[in-house]
Amino acid sequence: MENAIRREKQLKAWHREWKWTLINAENPDLKDLSVGWFTEKEIQEYSRNANG
């Protein structure tokens, strides 16, 4: 966990161009990496709860 926090702080200090370089190196097609995190049912349930 400490490594993740350290890395996040490091990335926050980077300039925009450096961040884009990292993103393009790891995900050049800018694919949605969140696909599959939740089911459609979970998304709909969250949306209903968030909208009151």
C-alpha positions as CSV (number, residue, x, y, z in Angstrom):
1,M,0.0,0.0,0.0
2,E,2.8,2.4,0.8
3,N,4.3,1.8,-2.7
4,A,1.0,2.7,-4.3
5,I,0.7,5.9,-2.3
6,R,4.3,6.9,-3.1
7,R,3.7,6.2,-6.8
8,E,0.4,8.3,-6.8
9,K,2.2,11.2,-5.2
10,Q,5.0,10.9,-7.7
11,L,2.5,11.0,-10.6
12,K,0.7,13.9,-9.2
13,A,3.9,16.0,-9.4
14,W,4.4,15.1,-13.0
15,H,3.6,17.6,-15.8
16,R,0.8,16.8,-18.2
17,E,3.1,15.9,-21.1
18,W,4.9,13.3,-18.9
19,K,1.6,11.8,-17.9
20,W,0.4,11.5,-21.5
21,T,3.7,9.9,-22.4
22,L,3.1,7.3,-19.6
23,I,-0.5,6.7,-20.7
24,N,0.4,6.3,-24.3
25,A,3.2,3.9,-23.5
26,E,0.9,1.7,-21.4
27,N,-2.4,2.1,-23.3
28,P,-1.8,3.7,-26.7
29,D,-5.3,2.9,-28.0
30,L,-6.8,4.5,-24.9
31,K,-9.0,1.5,-24.3
32,D,-11.5,1.8,-21.4
33,L,-9.7,-0.2,-18.7
34,S,-12.8,-0.2,-16.5
35,V,-14.7,-2.6,-18.8
36,G,-15.7,-5.6,-16.7
37,W,-15.3,-4.0,-13.3
38,F,-19.1,-4.0,-12.8
39,T,-22.0,-5.9,-14.2
40,E,-24.8,-4.0,-16.1
41,K,-27.1,-4.7,-13.2
42,E,-24.6,-3.1,-10.7
43,I,-24.3,0.0,-12.9
44,Q,-28.1,0.4,-13.1
45,E,-28.5,-0.1,-9.4
46,Y,-25.8,2.5,-8.6
47,S,-27.4,4.9,-11.1
48,R,-30.8,4.5,-9.4
49,N,-29.3,5.1,-5.9
50,A,-27.2,8.1,-7.1
51,N,-30.2,9.8,-8.7
52,G,-32.4,9.4,-5.6
